[in-house]
Amino acid sequence: MNGLTAVASFRDELDAQVALGKLESEGIECSLANGHLVGVIWTYSTAVGWVEVQVAPEDADAAASILAADGSELLTEVEAQMPPRQADETCPNCGSDALTIVRWQRYAAAVTLLVPLPFFIFRTRVKCKACGSQWKPRVG
């Protein structure tokens, strides 16, 4: 045993890294246990207790309170300072910002081998994940 106390455990190493960074930014020395094992053989994650964030026993209470603190008000402040979204960053149908790019070039190349359709019909589209509408992205 390394003499450290586990204050939190996470299924994913990336989530544990976020907690590690949060504690380190507050000046608490900490480390991860089982990170590499879970990263390589993820099926062992439950058996080994997931990826643990460990601190010195005297810092355990402070670390637990830091990780339990709700910082959502900081996110609200940051979002208020952001510039407003441009019209091409939201869905024109529902106003959602959950957009994805649909690229048809690979599929079009395969289809044109079977069916002699013009290749220019298959262009890149933007799709809204909320309502499902699709449109051509603006260029420029």
Secondary structure, DSSP 8 states (H G I E B T S, - for coil): --S-EEEEEESSHHHHHHHHHHHHHTT--EEEESHHHHHH-GGGHHHHTSEEEEE-GGGHHHHHHHHH---HHHHHHHHHHS----GGGS-TTT----EEEE--HHHHHHHHHHS---GGGS--EEEETTT--EE-----
